[in-house]
Amino acid sequence: MGSFSIWHWLIVLVIVLLLFGKGKISDVMGDMAKGVKSFKKGLADDDEPTAAKPVIDSKPSDVVSSNTDEKTRAS
């Protein structure tokens, strides 16, 4: 009872084929293969260098605040 013989596996295979049919199993396997391919493609896309992002020049907050202080003092 601990190990399955070839007859057990053949009976299980026949039952699976009767339930799902030959066409559905091949469709499921094809869909699974497409999913794996798209997953691998997604991983490969992450490794490629992306286009350079534009650098936004911003002034530090202390420079901006000192300019506003000078404007308020002049007013």
CHARMM internal coordinates of N, CA and C (Angstrom, degrees):
IC EDIT
DIST 1 N 1 CA 1.4477
DIST 1 CA 1 C 1.5257
ANGL 1 N 1 CA 1 C 110.83
DIST 1 C 2 N 1.3085
ANGL 1 CA 1 C 2 N 118.51
DIHE 1 N 1 CA 1 C 2 N -21.53
DIST 2 N 2 CA 1.4452
ANGL 1 C 2 N 2 CA 121.70
DIHE 1 CA 1 C 2 N 2 CA -176.10
DIST 2 CA 2 C 1.5094
ANGL 2 N 2 CA 2 C 114.01
DIHE 1 C 2 N 2 CA 2 C -73.45
DIST 2 C 3 N 1.3453
ANGL 2 CA 2 C 3 N 118.11
DIHE 2 N 2 CA 2 C 3 N -31.80
DIST 3 N 3 CA 1.4636
ANGL 2 C 3 N 3 CA 119.14
DIHE 2 CA 2 C 3 N 3 CA 179.81
DIST 3 CA 3 C 1.5234
ANGL 3 N 3 CA 3 C 109.28
DIHE 2 C 3 N 3 CA 3 C -119.11
DIST 3 C 4 N 1.3027
ANGL 3 CA 3 C 4 N 114.67
DIHE 3 N 3 CA 3 C 4 N 150.90
DIST 4 N 4 CA 1.4545
ANGL 3 C 4 N 4 CA 119.80
DIHE 3 CA 3 C 4 N 4 CA -179.31
DIST 4 CA 4 C 1.5133
ANGL 4 N 4 CA 4 C 109.61
DIHE 3 C 4 N 4 CA 4 C -96.63
DIST 4 C 5 N 1.3192
ANGL 4 CA 4 C 5 N 115.73
DIHE 4 N 4 CA 4 C 5 N 137.47
DIST 5 N 5 CA 1.4560
ANGL 4 C 5 N 5 CA 119.84
DIHE 4 CA 4 C 5 N 5 CA 177.68
DIST 5 CA 5 C 1.5208
ANGL 5 N 5 CA 5 C 109.45
DIHE 4 C 5 N 5 CA 5 C -88.98
DIST 5 C 6 N 1.3075
ANGL 5 CA 5 C 6 N 115.89
DIHE 5 N 5 CA 5 C 6 N 177.93
DIST 6 N 6 CA 1.4557
ANGL 5 C 6 N 6 CA 120.85
DIHE 5 CA 5 C 6 N 6 CA 179.76
DIST 6 CA 6 C 1.5193
ANGL 6 N 6 CA 6 C 110.81
DIHE 5 C 6 N 6 CA 6 C -63.67
DIST 6 C 7 N 1.3216
ANGL 6 CA 6 C 7 N 117.66
DIHE 6 N 6 CA 6 C 7 N -30.23
DIST 7 N 7 CA 1.4652
ANGL 6 C 7 N 7 CA 121.51
DIHE 6 CA 6 C 7 N 7 CA -179.67
DIST 7 CA 7 C 1.5250
ANGL 7 N 7 CA 7 C 110.89
DIHE 6 C 7 N 7 CA 7 C -67.73
DIST 7 C 8 N 1.3042
ANGL 7 CA 7 C 8 N 116.79
DIHE 7 N 7 CA 7 C 8 N -37.75
DIST 8 N 8 CA 1.4635
ANGL 7 C 8 N 8 CA 119.82
DIHE 7 CA 7 C 8 N 8 CA 176.95
DIST 8 CA 8 C 1.5292
ANGL 8 N 8 CA 8 C 110.51
DIHE 7 C 8 N 8 CA 8 C -61.62
DIST 8 C 9 N 1.3265
ANGL 8 CA 8 C 9 N 116.39
DIHE 8 N 8 CA 8 C 9 N -46.14
DIST 9 N 9 CA 1.4553
ANGL 8 C 9 N 9 CA 120.68
DIHE 8 CA 8 C 9 N 9 CA -178.11
DIST 9 CA 9 C 1.5259
ANGL 9 N 9 CA 9 C 111.44
DIHE 8 C 9 N 9 CA 9 C -67.10
DIST 9 C 10 N 1.3549
ANGL 9 CA 9 C 10 N 117.74
DIHE 9 N 9 CA 9 C 10 N -35.92
DIST 10 N 10 CA 1.4626
ANGL 9 C 10 N 10 CA 120.23
DIHE 9 CA 9 C 10 N 10 CA 177.63
DIST 10 CA 10 C 1.5271
ANGL 10 N 10 CA 10 C 111.38
DIHE 9 C 10 N 10 CA 10 C -66.10
DIST 10 C 11 N 1.3295
ANGL 10 CA 10 C 11 N 116.92
DIHE 10 N 10 CA 10 C 11 N -39.91
DIST 11 N 11 CA 1.4612
ANGL 10 C 11 N 11 CA 120.62
DIHE 10 CA 10 C 11 N 11 CA 178.26
DIST 11 CA 11 C 1.5319
ANGL 11 N 11 CA 11 C 110.25
DIHE 10 C 11 N 11 CA 11 C -65.30
DIST 11 C 12 N 1.3114
ANGL 11 CA 11 C 12 N 117.41
DIHE 11 N 11 CA 11 C 12 N -42.91
DIST 12 N 12 CA 1.4672
ANGL 11 C 12 N 12 CA 121.10
DIHE 11 CA 11 C 12 N 12 CA 177.99
DIST 12 CA 12 C 1.5251
ANGL 12 N 12 CA 12 C 110.05
DIHE 11 C 12 N 12 CA 12 C -62.69
DIST 12 C 13 N 1.3198
ANGL 12 CA 12 C 13 N 117.62
DIHE 12 N 12 CA 12 C 13 N -42.58
DIST 13 N 13 CA 1.4662
ANGL 12 C 13 N 13 CA 121.58
DIHE 12 CA 12 C 13 N 13 CA 178.52
DIST 13 CA 13 C 1.5247
ANGL 13 N 13 CA 13 C 111.34
DIHE 12 C 13 N 13 CA 13 C -61.99
DIST 13 C 14 N 1.3145
ANGL 13 CA 13 C 14 N 118.02
DIHE 13 N 13 CA 13 C 14 N -43.78
DIST 14 N 14 CA 1.4635
ANGL 13 C 14 N 14 CA 121.21
DIHE 13 CA 13 C 14 N 14 CA 178.88
DIST 14 CA 14 C 1.5298
ANGL 14 N 14 CA 14 C 110.51
DIHE 13 C 14 N 14 CA 14 C -62.84
DIST 14 C 15 N 1.3217
ANGL 14 CA 14 C 15 N 117.96
DIHE 14 N 14 CA 14 C 15 N -42.46
DIST 15 N 15 CA 1.4667
ANGL 14 C 15 N 15 CA 121.24
DIHE 14 CA 14 C 15 N 15 CA 179.62
DIST 15 CA 15 C 1.5250
ANGL 15 N 15 CA 15 C 110.49
DIHE 14 C 15 N 15 CA 15 C -64.04
DIST 15 C 16 N 1.3254
ANGL 15 CA 15 C 16 N 117.59
DIHE 15 N 15 CA 15 C 16 N -42.94
DIST 16 N 16 CA 1.4648
ANGL 15 C 16 N 16 CA 121.14
DIHE 15 CA 15 C 16 N 16 CA 178.97
DIST 16 CA 16 C 1.5253
ANGL 16 N 16 CA 16 C 110.16
DIHE 15 C 16 N 16 CA 16 C -63.41
DIST 16 C 17 N 1.3319
ANGL 16 CA 16 C 17 N 117.43
DIHE 16 N 16 CA 16 C 17 N -43.03
DIST 17 N 17 CA 1.4636
ANGL 16 C 17 N 17 CA 120.01
DIHE 16 CA 16 C 17 N 17 CA 178.84
DIST 17 CA 17 C 1.5252
ANGL 17 N 17 CA 17 C 111.47
DIHE 16 C 17 N 17 CA 17 C -64.88
DIST 17 C 18 N 1.3196
ANGL 17 CA 17 C 18 N 117.37
DIHE 17 N 17 CA 17 C 18 N -37.03
DIST 18 N 18 CA 1.4647
ANGL 17 C 18 N 18 CA 119.91
DIHE 17 CA 17 C 18 N 18 CA 178.11
DIST 18 CA 18 C 1.5221
ANGL 18 N 18 CA 18 C 111.59
DIHE 17 C 18 N 18 CA 18 C -67.32
DIST 18 C 19 N 1.3260
ANGL 18 CA 18 C 19 N 116.79
DIHE 18 N 18 CA 18 C 19 N -39.53
DIST 19 N 19 CA 1.4631
ANGL 18 C 19 N 19 CA 120.27
DIHE 18 CA 18 C 19 N 19 CA -178.01
DIST 19 CA 19 C 1.5307
ANGL 19 N 19 CA 19 C 112.40
DIHE 18 C 19 N 19 CA 19 C -72.13
DIST 19 C 20 N 1.3132
ANGL 19 CA 19 C 20 N 115.99
DIHE 19 N 19 CA 19 C 20 N -46.69
DIST 20 N 20 CA 1.4612
ANGL 19 C 20 N 20 CA 119.88
DIHE 19 CA 19 C 20 N 20 CA -172.24
DIST 20 CA 20 C 1.5248
ANGL 20 N 20 CA 20 C 113.62
DIHE 19 C 20 N 20 CA 20 C -100.38
DIST 20 C 21 N 1.2999
ANGL 20 CA 20 C 21 N 117.89
DIHE 20 N 20 CA 20 C 21 N -25.97
DIST 21 N 21 CA 1.4555
ANGL 20 C 21 N 21 CA 120.93
DIHE 20 CA 20 C 21 N 21 CA -177.82
DIST 21 CA 21 C 1.5171
ANGL 21 N 21 CA 21 C 110.97
DIHE 20 C 21 N 21 CA 21 C 82.36
DIST 21 C 22 N 1.3171
ANGL 21 CA 21 C 22 N 114.47
DIHE 21 N 21 CA 21 C 22 N 155.59
DIST 22 N 22 CA 1.4679
ANGL 21 C 22 N 22 CA 120.30
DIHE 21 CA 21 C 22 N 22 CA -176.26
DIST 22 CA 22 C 1.5279
ANGL 22 N 22 CA 22 C 111.32
DIHE 21 C 22 N 22 CA 22 C -66.91
DIST 22 C 23 N 1.3137
ANGL 22 CA 22 C 23 N 117.44
DIHE 22 N 22 CA 22 C 23 N -38.30
DIST 23 N 23 CA 1.4677
ANGL 22 C 23 N 23 CA 121.26
DIHE 22 CA 22 C 23 N 23 CA -177.32
DIST 23 CA 23 C 1.5113
ANGL 23 N 23 CA 23 C 113.03
DIHE 22 C 23 N 23 CA 23 C -67.33
DIST 23 C 24 N 1.3327
ANGL 23 CA 23 C 24 N 117.30
DIHE 23 N 23 CA 23 C 24 N -39.92
DIST 24 N 24 CA 1.4666
ANGL 23 C 24 N 24 CA 119.90
DIHE 23 CA 23 C 24 N 24 CA -178.01
DIST 24 CA 24 C 1.5222
ANGL 24 N 24 CA 24 C 111.46
DIHE 23 C 24 N 24 CA 24 C -66.99
DIST 24 C 25 N 1.3137
ANGL 24 CA 24 C 25 N 117.47
DIHE 24 N 24 CA 24 C 25 N -38.53
DIST 25 N 25 CA 1.4703
ANGL 24 C 25 N 25 CA 120.14
DIHE 24 CA 24 C 25 N 25 CA -179.52
DIST 25 CA 25 C 1.5254
ANGL 25 N 25 CA 25 C 109.77
DIHE 24 C 25 N 25 CA 25 C -64.32
DIST 25 C 26 N 1.3377
ANGL 25 CA 25 C 26 N 117.27
DIHE 25 N 25 CA 25 C 26 N -43.27
DIST 26 N 26 CA 1.4687
ANGL 25 C 26 N 26 CA 118.94
DIHE 25 CA 25 C 26 N 26 CA 179.77
DIST 26 CA 26 C 1.5262
ANGL 26 N 26 CA 26 C 110.80
DIHE 25 C 26 N 26 CA 26 C -67.68
DIST 26 C 27 N 1.3416
ANGL 26 CA 26 C 27 N 117.49
DIHE 26 N 26 CA 26 C 27 N -34.58
DIST 27 N 27 CA 1.4663
ANGL 26 C 27 N 27 CA 120.36
DIHE 26 CA 26 C 27 N 27 CA 176.57
DIST 27 CA 27 C 1.5238
ANGL 27 N 27 CA 27 C 111.23
DIHE 26 C 27 N 27 CA 27 C -64.56
DIST 27 C 28 N 1.3206
ANGL 27 CA 27 C 28 N 116.20
DIHE 27 N 27 CA 27 C 28 N -42.39
DIST 28 N 28 CA 1.4675
ANGL 27 C 28 N 28 CA 120.69
DIHE 27 CA 27 C 28 N 28 CA 180.00
DIST 28 CA 28 C 1.5227
ANGL 28 N 28 CA 28 C 110.22
DIHE 27 C 28 N 28 CA 28 C -64.60
DIST 28 C 29 N 1.3208
ANGL 28 CA 28 C 29 N 116.82
DIHE 28 N 28 CA 28 C 29 N -42.77
DIST 29 N 29 CA 1.4616
ANGL 28 C 29 N 29 CA 119.96
DIHE 28 CA 28 C 29 N 29 CA 179.64
DIST 29 CA 29 C 1.5325
ANGL 29 N 29 CA 29 C 111.00
DIHE 28 C 29 N 29 CA 29 C -66.83
DIST 29 C 30 N 1.3315
ANGL 29 CA 29 C 30 N 117.46
DIHE 29 N 29 CA 29 C 30 N -36.76
DIST 30 N 30 CA 1.4669
ANGL 29 C 30 N 30 CA 120.41
DIHE 29 CA 29 C 30 N 30 CA 177.03
DIST 30 CA 30 C 1.5219
ANGL 30 N 30 CA 30 C 111.54
DIHE 29 C 30 N 30 CA 30 C -65.76
DIST 30 C 31 N 1.3311
ANGL 30 CA 30 C 31 N 115.99
DIHE 30 N 30 CA 30 C 31 N -41.42
DIST 31 N 31 CA 1.4629
ANGL 30 C 31 N 31 CA 119.86
DIHE 30 CA 30 C 31 N 31 CA 177.51
DIST 31 CA 31 C 1.5269
ANGL 31 N 31 CA 31 C 111.08
DIHE 30 C 31 N 31 CA 31 C -64.83
DIST 31 C 32 N 1.3263
ANGL 31 CA 31 C 32 N 116.23
DIHE 31 N 31 CA 31 C 32 N -37.61
DIST 32 N 32 CA 1.4666
ANGL 31 C 32 N 32 CA 119.76
DIHE 31 CA 31 C 32 N 32 CA 178.86
DIST 32 CA 32 C 1.5322
ANGL 32 N 32 CA 32 C 109.94
DIHE 31 C 32 N 32 CA 32 C -66.32
DIST 32 C 33 N 1.3185
ANGL 32 CA 32 C 33 N 117.36
DIHE 32 N 32 CA 32 C 33 N -40.02
DIST 33 N 33 CA 1.4682
ANGL 32 C 33 N 33 CA 120.88
DIHE 32 CA 32 C 33 N 33 CA 178.81
DIST 33 CA 33 C 1.5282
ANGL 33 N 33 CA 33 C 110.61
DIHE 32 C 33 N 33 CA 33 C -64.14
DIST 33 C 34 N 1.3353
ANGL 33 CA 33 C 34 N 117.09
DIHE 33 N 33 CA 33 C 34 N -40.54
DIST 34 N 34 CA 1.4691
ANGL 33 C 34 N 34 CA 120.23
DIHE 33 CA 33 C 34 N 34 CA 177.42
DIST 34 CA 34 C 1.5224
ANGL 34 N 34 CA 34 C 111.12
DIHE 33 C 34 N 34 CA 34 C -63.64
DIST 34 C 35 N 1.3245
ANGL 34 CA 34 C 35 N 116.02
DIHE 34 N 34 CA 34 C 35 N -38.68
DIST 35 N 35 CA 1.4639
ANGL 34 C 35 N 35 CA 119.98
DIHE 34 CA 34 C 35 N 35 CA 178.44
DIST 35 CA 35 C 1.5158
ANGL 35 N 35 CA 35 C 112.12
DIHE 34 C 35 N 35 CA 35 C -64.38
DIST 35 C 36 N 1.3289
ANGL 35 CA 35 C 36 N 116.33
DIHE 35 N 35 CA 35 C 36 N -41.36
DIST 36 N 36 CA 1.4672
ANGL 35 C 36 N 36 CA 120.16
DIHE 35 CA 35 C 36 N 36 CA 179.28
DIST 36 CA 36 C 1.5286
ANGL 36 N 36 CA 36 C 110.12
DIHE 35 C 36 N 36 CA 36 C -65.87
DIST 36 C 37 N 1.3345
ANGL 36 CA 36 C 37 N 116.40
DIHE 36 N 36 CA 36 C 37 N -41.51
DIST 37 N 37 CA 1.4721
ANGL 36 C 37 N 37 CA 119.74
DIHE 36 CA 36 C 37 N 37 CA 178.97
DIST 37 CA 37 C 1.5221
ANGL 37 N 37 CA 37 C 111.65
DIHE 36 C 37 N 37 CA 37 C -62.29
DIST 37 C 38 N 1.3359
ANGL 37 CA 37 C 38 N 116.26
DIHE 37 N 37 CA 37 C 38 N -43.86
DIST 38 N 38 CA 1.4633
ANGL 37 C 38 N 38 CA 118.27
DIHE 37 CA 37 C 38 N 38 CA -179.57
DIST 38 CA 38 C 1.5229
ANGL 38 N 38 CA 38 C 111.22
DIHE 37 C 38 N 38 CA 38 C -68.47
DIST 38 C 39 N 1.3270
ANGL 38 CA 38 C 39 N 117.25
DIHE 38 N 38 CA 38 C 39 N -32.77
DIST 39 N 39 CA 1.4701
ANGL 38 C 39 N 39 CA 120.58
DIHE 38 CA 38 C 39 N 39 CA 176.09
DIST 39 CA 39 C 1.5177
ANGL 39 N 39 CA 39 C 110.63
DIHE 38 C 39 N 39 CA 39 C -64.86
DIST 39 C 40 N 1.3256
ANGL 39 CA 39 C 40 N 116.97
DIHE 39 N 39 CA 39 C 40 N -45.10
DIST 40 N 40 CA 1.4731
ANGL 39 C 40 N 40 CA 120.41
DIHE 39 CA 39 C 40 N 40 CA 178.56
DIST 40 CA 40 C 1.5225
ANGL 40 N 40 CA 40 C 110.88
DIHE 39 C 40 N 40 CA 40 C -63.98
DIST 40 C 41 N 1.3402
ANGL 40 CA 40 C 41 N 116.35
DIHE 40 N 40 CA 40 C 41 N -38.23
DIST 41 N 41 CA 1.4622
ANGL 40 C 41 N 41 CA 119.71
DIHE 40 CA 40 C 41 N 41 CA 178.60
DIST 41 CA 41 C 1.5204
ANGL 41 N 41 CA 41 C 110.48
DIHE 40 C 41 N 41 CA 41 C -65.13
DIST 41 C 42 N 1.3262
ANGL 41 CA 41 C 42 N 116.99
DIHE 41 N 41 CA 41 C 42 N -39.09
DIST 42 N 42 CA 1.4559
ANGL 41 C 42 N 42 CA 121.04
DIHE 41 CA 41 C 42 N 42 CA 177.84
DIST 42 CA 42 C 1.5138
ANGL 42 N 42 CA 42 C 112.07
DIHE 41 C 42 N 42 CA 42 C -63.94
DIST 42 C 43 N 1.3264
ANGL 42 CA 42 C 43 N 116.60
DIHE 42 N 42 CA 42 C 43 N -38.35
DIST 43 N 43 CA 1.4655
ANGL 42 C 43 N 43 CA 119.67
DIHE 42 CA 42 C 43 N 43 CA 177.38
DIST 43 CA 43 C 1.5204
ANGL 43 N 43 CA 43 C 110.75
DIHE 42 C 43 N 43 CA 43 C -68.06
DIST 43 C 44 N 1.3258
ANGL 43 CA 43 C 44 N 117.03
DIHE 43 N 43 CA 43 C 44 N -38.25
DIST 44 N 44 CA 1.4660
ANGL 43 C 44 N 44 CA 120.30
DIHE 43 CA 43 C 44 N 44 CA 179.81
DIST 44 CA 44 C 1.5269
ANGL 44 N 44 CA 44 C 110.38
DIHE 43 C 44 N 44 CA 44 C -68.28
DIST 44 C 45 N 1.3216
ANGL 44 CA 44 C 45 N 117.88
DIHE 44 N 44 CA 44 C 45 N -34.98
DIST 45 N 45 CA 1.4643
ANGL 44 C 45 N 45 CA 120.76
DIHE 44 CA 44 C 45 N 45 CA 178.88
DIST 45 CA 45 C 1.5164
ANGL 45 N 45 CA 45 C 111.38
DIHE 44 C 45 N 45 CA 45 C -64.99
DIST 45 C 46 N 1.3174
ANGL 45 CA 45 C 46 N 117.85
DIHE 45 N 45 CA 45 C 46 N -33.44
DIST 46 N 46 CA 1.4589
ANGL 45 C 46 N 46 CA 120.91
DIHE 45 CA 45 C 46 N 46 CA 179.50
DIST 46 CA 46 C 1.5229
ANGL 46 N 46 CA 46 C 111.81
DIHE 45 C 46 N 46 CA 46 C -68.67
DIST 46 C 47 N 1.3258
ANGL 46 CA 46 C 47 N 117.51
DIHE 46 N 46 CA 46 C 47 N -28.61
DIST 47 N 47 CA 1.4548
ANGL 46 C 47 N 47 CA 120.93
DIHE 46 CA 46 C 47 N 47 CA -177.79
DIST 47 CA 47 C 1.5281
ANGL 47 N 47 CA 47 C 112.60
DIHE 46 C 47 N 47 CA 47 C -78.81
DIST 47 C 48 N 1.3229
ANGL 47 CA 47 C 48 N 117.44
DIHE 47 N 47 CA 47 C 48 N -22.97
DIST 48 N 48 CA 1.4571
ANGL 47 C 48 N 48 CA 120.22
DIHE 47 CA 47 C 48 N 48 CA -179.01
DIST 48 CA 48 C 1.5204
ANGL 48 N 48 CA 48 C 110.26
DIHE 47 C 48 N 48 CA 48 C -71.68
DIST 48 C 49 N 1.3356
ANGL 48 CA 48 C 49 N 117.00
DIHE 48 N 48 CA 48 C 49 N 142.09
DIST 49 N 49 CA 1.4719
ANGL 48 C 49 N 49 CA 118.42
DIHE 48 CA 48 C 49 N 49 CA 178.34
DIST 49 CA 49 C 1.5221
ANGL 49 N 49 CA 49 C 110.06
DIHE 48 C 49 N 49 CA 49 C -67.72
DIST 49 C 50 N 1.2901
ANGL 49 CA 49 C 50 N 114.82
DIHE 49 N 49 CA 49 C 50 N 138.39
DIST 50 N 50 CA 1.4616
ANGL 49 C 50 N 50 CA 119.99
DIHE 49 CA 49 C 50 N 50 CA 179.76
DIST 50 CA 50 C 1.5201
ANGL 50 N 50 CA 50 C 109.63
DIHE 49 C 50 N 50 CA 50 C -87.70
DIST 50 C 51 N 1.3071
ANGL 50 CA 50 C 51 N 116.59
DIHE 50 N 50 CA 50 C 51 N 165.35
DIST 51 N 51 CA 1.4594
ANGL 50 C 51 N 51 CA 121.14
DIHE 50 CA 50 C 51 N 51 CA 178.31
DIST 51 CA 51 C 1.5285
ANGL 51 N 51 CA 51 C 108.83
DIHE 50 C 51 N 51 CA 51 C -63.37
DIST 51 C 52 N 1.3123
ANGL 51 CA 51 C 52 N 115.48
DIHE 51 N 51 CA 51 C 52 N 149.27
DIST 52 N 52 CA 1.4616
ANGL 51 C 52 N 52 CA 120.12
DIHE 51 CA 51 C 52 N 52 CA -178.43
DIST 52 CA 52 C 1.5188
ANGL 52 N 52 CA 52 C 109.83
DIHE 51 C 52 N 52 CA 52 C -62.77
DIST 52 C 53 N 1.2995
ANGL 52 CA 52 C 53 N 115.77
DIHE 52 N 52 CA 52 C 53 N 129.14
DIST 53 N 53 CA 1.4572
ANGL 52 C 53 N 53 CA 120.32
DIHE 52 CA 52 C 53 N 53 CA 178.99
DIST 53 CA 53 C 1.5185
ANGL 53 N 53 CA 53 C 108.82
DIHE 52 C 53 N 53 CA 53 C -81.03
DIST 53 C 54 N 1.3202
ANGL 53 CA 53 C 54 N 117.88
DIHE 53 N 53 CA 53 C 54 N 143.31
DIST 54 N 54 CA 1.4701
ANGL 53 C 54 N 54 CA 119.33
DIHE 53 CA 53 C 54 N 54 CA 179.42
DIST 54 CA 54 C 1.5266
ANGL 54 N 54 CA 54 C 110.56
DIHE 53 C 54 N 54 CA 54 C -65.63
DIST 54 C 55 N 1.3063
ANGL 54 CA 54 C 55 N 115.19
DIHE 54 N 54 CA 54 C 55 N 140.21
DIST 55 N 55 CA 1.4548
ANGL 54 C 55 N 55 CA 121.20
DIHE 54 CA 54 C 55 N 55 CA 179.81
DIST 55 CA 55 C 1.5200
ANGL 55 N 55 CA 55 C 107.75
DIHE 54 C 55 N 55 CA 55 C -92.28
DIST 55 C 56 N 1.2983
ANGL 55 CA 55 C 56 N 116.10
DIHE 55 N 55 CA 55 C 56 N 128.22
DIST 56 N 56 CA 1.4592
ANGL 55 C 56 N 56 CA 121.13
DIHE 55 CA 55 C 56 N 56 CA 179.64
DIST 56 CA 56 C 1.5208
ANGL 56 N 56 CA 56 C 107.93
DIHE 55 C 56 N 56 CA 56 C -96.29
DIST 56 C 57 N 1.3209
ANGL 56 CA 56 C 57 N 115.56
DIHE 56 N 56 CA 56 C 57 N 117.68
DIST 57 N 57 CA 1.4568
ANGL 56 C 57 N 57 CA 119.30
DIHE 56 CA 56 C 57 N 57 CA 178.25
DIST 57 CA 57 C 1.5237
ANGL 57 N 57 CA 57 C 108.53
DIHE 56 C 57 N 57 CA 57 C -78.68
DIST 57 C 58 N 1.2831
ANGL 57 CA 57 C 58 N 115.41
DIHE 57 N 57 CA 57 C 58 N 121.19
DIST 58 N 58 CA 1.4606
ANGL 57 C 58 N 58 CA 119.02
DIHE 57 CA 57 C 58 N 58 CA 177.23
DIST 58 CA 58 C 1.5123
ANGL 58 N 58 CA 58 C 108.38
DIHE 57 C 58 N 58 CA 58 C -132.29
DIST 58 C 59 N 1.2959
ANGL 58 CA 58 C 59 N 114.74
DIHE 58 N 58 CA 58 C 59 N 147.43
DIST 59 N 59 CA 1.4543
ANGL 58 C 59 N 59 CA 119.84
DIHE 58 CA 58 C 59 N 59 CA 179.57
DIST 59 CA 59 C 1.5210
ANGL 59 N 59 CA 59 C 109.27
DIHE 58 C 59 N 59 CA 59 C -87.52
DIST 59 C 60 N 1.2976
ANGL 59 CA 59 C 60 N 116.23
DIHE 59 N 59 CA 59 C 60 N 146.96
DIST 60 N 60 CA 1.4555
ANGL 59 C 60 N 60 CA 118.00
DIHE 59 CA 59 C 60 N 60 CA 175.97
DIST 60 CA 60 C 1.5302
ANGL 60 N 60 CA 60 C 110.59
DIHE 59 C 60 N 60 CA 60 C -61.44
DIST 60 C 61 N 1.2926
ANGL 60 CA 60 C 61 N 116.06
DIHE 60 N 60 CA 60 C 61 N 153.56
DIST 61 N 61 CA 1.4667
ANGL 60 C 61 N 61 CA 120.30
DIHE 60 CA 60 C 61 N 61 CA -175.08
DIST 61 CA 61 C 1.5268
ANGL 61 N 61 CA 61 C 112.53
DIHE 60 C 61 N 61 CA 61 C -62.13
DIST 61 C 62 N 1.3585
ANGL 61 CA 61 C 62 N 118.72
DIHE 61 N 61 CA 61 C 62 N -30.74
DIST 62 N 62 CA 1.4716
ANGL 61 C 62 N 62 CA 119.15
DIHE 61 CA 61 C 62 N 62 CA -179.08
DIST 62 CA 62 C 1.5326
ANGL 62 N 62 CA 62 C 110.93
DIHE 61 C 62 N 62 CA 62 C -70.34
DIST 62 C 63 N 1.3324
ANGL 62 CA 62 C 63 N 118.63
DIHE 62 N 62 CA 62 C 63 N -31.22
DIST 63 N 63 CA 1.4551
ANGL 62 C 63 N 63 CA 120.69
DIHE 62 CA 62 C 63 N 63 CA 177.83
DIST 63 CA 63 C 1.5213
ANGL 63 N 63 CA 63 C 109.11
DIHE 62 C 63 N 63 CA 63 C -71.05
DIST 63 C 64 N 1.3110
ANGL 63 CA 63 C 64 N 116.87
DIHE 63 N 63 CA 63 C 64 N -41.87
DIST 64 N 64 CA 1.4614
ANGL 63 C 64 N 64 CA 120.50
DIHE 63 CA 63 C 64 N 64 CA 179.99
DIST 64 CA 64 C 1.5170
ANGL 64 N 64 CA 64 C 110.14
DIHE 63 C 64 N 64 CA 64 C -65.01
DIST 64 C 65 N 1.3248
ANGL 64 CA 64 C 65 N 117.71
DIHE 64 N 64 CA 64 C 65 N -42.98
DIST 65 N 65 CA 1.4647
ANGL 64 C 65 N 65 CA 120.01
DIHE 64 CA 64 C 65 N 65 CA -178.27
DIST 65 CA 65 C 1.5287
ANGL 65 N 65 CA 65 C 111.50
DIHE 64 C 65 N 65 CA 65 C -67.95
DIST 65 C 66 N 1.3431
ANGL 65 CA 65 C 66 N 118.04
DIHE 65 N 65 CA 65 C 66 N -34.71
DIST 66 N 66 CA 1.4609
ANGL 65 C 66 N 66 CA 118.85
DIHE 65 CA 65 C 66 N 66 CA 179.46
DIST 66 CA 66 C 1.5260
ANGL 66 N 66 CA 66 C 110.35
DIHE 65 C 66 N 66 CA 66 C -69.14
DIST 66 C 67 N 1.3050
ANGL 66 CA 66 C 67 N 118.11
DIHE 66 N 66 CA 66 C 67 N -34.44
DIST 67 N 67 CA 1.4666
ANGL 66 C 67 N 67 CA 120.90
DIHE 66 CA 66 C 67 N 67 CA 176.64
DIST 67 CA 67 C 1.5207
ANGL 67 N 67 CA 67 C 110.62
DIHE 66 C 67 N 67 CA 67 C -66.38
DIST 67 C 68 N 1.2963
ANGL 67 CA 67 C 68 N 117.81
DIHE 67 N 67 CA 67 C 68 N -39.76
DIST 68 N 68 CA 1.4629
ANGL 67 C 68 N 68 CA 119.76
DIHE 67 CA 67 C 68 N 68 CA 179.52
DIST 68 CA 68 C 1.5179
ANGL 68 N 68 CA 68 C 110.84
DIHE 67 C 68 N 68 CA 68 C -71.07
DIST 68 C 69 N 1.3407
ANGL 68 CA 68 C 69 N 117.82
DIHE 68 N 68 CA 68 C 69 N -32.60
DIST 69 N 69 CA 1.4654
ANGL 68 C 69 N 69 CA 120.35
DIHE 68 CA 68 C 69 N 69 CA 177.25
DIST 69 CA 69 C 1.5293
ANGL 69 N 69 CA 69 C 110.63
DIHE 68 C 69 N 69 CA 69 C -65.27
DIST 69 C 70 N 1.3311
ANGL 69 CA 69 C 70 N 116.35
DIHE 69 N 69 CA 69 C 70 N -40.87
DIST 70 N 70 CA 1.4509
ANGL 69 C 70 N 70 CA 120.11
DIHE 69 CA 69 C 70 N 70 CA 179.77
DIST 70 CA 70 C 1.5256
ANGL 70 N 70 CA 70 C 111.12
DIHE 69 C 70 N 70 CA 70 C -65.22
DIST 70 C 71 N 1.3391
ANGL 70 CA 70 C 71 N 116.71
DIHE 70 N 70 CA 70 C 71 N -37.42
DIST 71 N 71 CA 1.4734
ANGL 70 C 71 N 71 CA 120.35
DIHE 70 CA 70 C 71 N 71 CA 179.91
DIST 71 CA 71 C 1.5240
ANGL 71 N 71 CA 71 C 110.12
DIHE 70 C 71 N 71 CA 71 C -68.02
DIST 71 C 72 N 1.3255
ANGL 71 CA 71 C 72 N 116.78
DIHE 71 N 71 CA 71 C 72 N -39.18
DIST 72 N 72 CA 1.4779
ANGL 71 C 72 N 72 CA 119.25
DIHE 71 CA 71 C 72 N 72 CA -179.49
DIST 72 CA 72 C 1.5079
ANGL 72 N 72 CA 72 C 110.63
DIHE 71 C 72 N 72 CA 72 C -71.06
DIST 72 C 73 N 1.3295
ANGL 72 CA 72 C 73 N 118.32
DIHE 72 N 72 CA 72 C 73 N -33.78
DIST 73 N 73 CA 1.4688
ANGL 72 C 73 N 73 CA 120.91
DIHE 72 CA 72 C 73 N 73 CA 179.19
DIST 73 CA 73 C 1.5277
ANGL 73 N 73 CA 73 C 110.79
DIHE 72 C 73 N 73 CA 73 C -69.97
DIST 73 C 74 N 1.3526
ANGL 73 CA 73 C 74 N 116.39
DIHE 73 N 73 CA 73 C 74 N -36.36
DIST 74 N 74 CA 1.4545
ANGL 73 C 74 N 74 CA 120.12
DIHE 73 CA 73 C 74 N 74 CA -179.01
DIST 74 CA 74 C 1.5303
ANGL 74 N 74 CA 74 C 111.59
DIHE 73 C 74 N 74 CA 74 C -70.17
DIST 74 C 75 N 1.3079
ANGL 74 CA 74 C 75 N 117.43
DIHE 74 N 74 CA 74 C 75 N -25.04
DIST 75 N 75 CA 1.4625
ANGL 74 C 75 N 75 CA 119.89
DIHE 74 CA 74 C 75 N 75 CA -176.80
DIST 75 CA 75 C 1.4727
ANGL 75 N 75 CA 75 C 113.53
DIHE 74 C 75 N 75 CA 75 C -76.36
END
COOR INIT
IC SEED 1 N 1 CA 1 C
IC BUILD
